[in-house]
């Protein structure tokens, strides 16, 4: 039988007790240290986290500024709408959630693809897991109701009320107004995150893009308290957003619609400008397109349809269309001849129907096959005699001609307040050497003298040049902004128009009179090329027809009549005008693509513009 050693057992128990006490003490020290760390050292950190779990700051996007025409007609406004959003941080299984959502709300494959793309690139898109990520825009009332019934099945999914952009006139002035669209990946990299927090759209084209900073406004925020389930309890603090400024444009929407209607089956462009101020009265690129299609993402099928349309409705002909100006530049070339002393108004040139350079067999044809006979400057412009201007351009030389036309803005951006303006081409020896590394030839000078060859202009440049003639050299800057206004204070901000040093002051009044009289005879003279549209006009005006060749005719080939050509091979028709001739109120440039002749197609469009603006009369469409 084993005898217990009480002393040994007591010592073992004491040792274990001491060890246990030491371990408890050490654990207590660790606990106290951790409490000190949490309560003292990292107090602010965890307090902030706690507050953030309870308090949420929600950005409040501003109301986008409205766009009006000069008379207060709304061109772009905002309308209430609902969108379906998801906060990734609050959703356990996003794939399952979106799959179930599609059972109660119609979400297209394109919408899902866009949402998934955003989710994969949150950081790159300047988004976070606690942001509302849009799934579907413009929910119907029925869809909102269906989701409300099933709201409890979709934690982290919300229906958010927001303001959607709307264009009540649809395709009217579409290339001027432009449209807003959803912010894409590239734009997210350049836009300030805080300026666009809560915003989903940005100006993409036209005025909407050019004046984005004016229209956008300033983001506000709401600090709200929520419970552990994320449900709203109360609003703690609110900083309201500041709406964007409203923009008033210079265009007259009635005139704009009348001009768009005037084109009928044709495509082309019209720019109407007020010579005294530079305000754009109408600016048409025809055909247009419904701006509303792009606001929340156009379907790929519809976009493909617009892209493949032969009439190119998406192409902005006003600032990006570059056309040979044809005979519309003859008044400028004639004025150059007077300015440099190369000709006098009554100097005559004989036109047999063609022109030949010295020691060259090539014949440069006049549009009138049998010729005009003896022609002076007035008749050269009024009857648009090519031979007269072949001879004049040869005497002037390309360098002087190029320099003088450049003073009227040919081959230069006008500075219009629209994005993407092209410069056109004003050829010269230096230009050809730089661009093509080739020498200049005399024949190219002749062709440039009648607005063909390398010369390209935009409709806007032609309108600006016409306004300069109407003003007798007084420069005005073409612009679309009349003013923008703070909707709260009604403070107006006018556009800054720099016109210093651009007047043409060294042309004599007599020379201006000579050119303007010749342009008067184009529409009011017995043999003027546009005499048909001036016959019954209740006002006196000046004009010039033009025809821009789409393809060349060989030297030994007979030119075909317009009606014998395929439509896409017909010449472009051009016309410039201003009225009334003594105190001009409007200057117009018209380009009708494949219209054939300037006098038969483009001039009637110009007359419609003049009648509508000066008389308030509507004269229908061209045939």
C-alpha positions, 0 to 999 in steps of 0.5 A: 500500500502506497503512502501519500506524501502530503508535503510534496503534493502541497508544494506541487499545488503551490507551484501550479497556483503560482504559475496560474496566477502569473499567467492570469496576471500576464493575461490581465496585463495584455488585456489592459494593454490592449484596452489602452491601445483601443481606448487611448491610442487608437480611439480616433480610428475606431471612433471614426469607424463606428461613426462611419458604420452609423453615419453615411455621407451621401452625395447629392448631384446638382440639377443640370442647367437648362438650355434655351434659345434666344426667345426662352424656348426650352431646348434641353431640360430635366425630367424626374426619373428612377434608376435601379442601383446596387451598393456592392458592400451591402450585397453578399452575392451580386451574381445571384442578386442580379439574376433574381432581379431580372425575374422581376425587372426587364434588364437587357444584356447590354445593361448587364454587360455595362454593369458588370464592366463597371463592377470589374473596374470599380477602382479604375472608374473612380468608384468604391464598393460603398457607391451606388452602381447603376444597373438600369436607368429610366424605370417605368412606374410598373417596374418601380412598383414591382421592385417595391413589393419585393424590396425585402428580398434585395438588400443593398439594391435601391431605386433612386430618384434622379433627374434625367436630361430631356430634349423636347425638340428631339432632332432640332438643332441636334448638332448645336445642343449636343447631348449628355451620356453616361460617364465612361471609363476614360472620362472618369480618369479625367473628371474630378471625383468629388465634383462628379460624386453621385453624378452619372452623366456628362456632356458628350457633344455640342453645347452640352460638352463645350459648356460642361463647367457652366451647366454641371453645378456643384455637388451637395451632400447629406449626412444621414444616420442608419442602423446596423441593418443600413436603414435610414434613421435621421438626417444629421446635416445637409449641404444642398447642391448648387444648380448649374447655370442656365444657358441662353443661346443666340439661335432662333428655334423657329428659324432653325426648324424652318431651315431644317424643313427647307432641306426636304430630301437633301443633306447639307448645312446652313449657317445664318449669322447676325453681321452686327453682333456675330450671333448665330441665328440658325445653324443647321446640319441636315439631317439631324438625330433624336438627342434623347436616344443617347442620354441613357445609352443607345442600343447597338442596333440603333447606333449601327443604323445611324452610323450606316445611314448614307445621309450621315445624320451623326456627322456635324457638317457645320464645323467638321464638314469641309467642302470646296467653296466653289464660286462663292469665293469669287467676290473675295478673289475679285476684291483681292484683285482690286486691293492689289491693283491687279485689275480695275472694275471695268477691265474686260476679259474675253471668255470663249468658254475656256482658258489656256495658260501661255505655252500650255495646251490644257484648256480650263473650262468655263461652266458656260460651254459657249462662253460669256464674251467680254466680261468685266468684274461686275459681270464676272461675279454676277454671271460667275464667269470662270474664265474671268477668274482664271485670268485674275487668279493667274495675275494675282498669284497663289501667295497673294490670293491665299494671304488675302482670303486668309484675312476673311477666315478661310482656312482658319478656325472661327473659334465658335463655341462648339468642340471639334471645329476643323480648319479647312484648307487654304492652299499656298506654295508653303502649304503644298511644300509642307504637306505634300513636299511638292512644288506649286503649279500655275494650273493649281492657282487657276483652279484655286481662283474659282474655289476648287482644287485643294481649297476646303472651307466649312459652312461656318467659315463661309458665313463668317466671310459673308458677314465680313463682306456685309460689314465692309471689313468689320469683324465680329466673332461668330458665337452661340452663347448669348449669356448664362444665368444663375437660376437663384440670383439671376446674375447674367454672365456675357460671353467674352468676344475678342475681336481686336485687330481682326478688322479689314480696314485697308480696303477702300470703300469704293472697292467694297461698293464694287463687290457688293454691287456685283453681288447685288446683281447676282440676284437682282441683275438681268443676267445674274445667276440667282436672279430667279430668287431675287425677282419678287423679293420685298427687300434688296439683298446680295448673294453669290452662287457656287458649285463644288465638283464631286469628281473631275471631268477629263479634258476630252470628255463631255460634261454630263447634265446633273440629272444624268449623273448618279446622285452621289456624283452630283455637284454640291450646291452653294450660296452665300447672301446677306440682307438687307443690302444697306443695313444687313441684319442677316448673313447666310451660307448654304451648302446642299450636298449633291444638289447640282447647282447653287442657283437652282437648289442652294439659293432657294434655301437661302431665300427661305432663310431670309424670308423667315427671318426678315418677314416671318414667312414660311416658304416650304421646302426645296424640291 
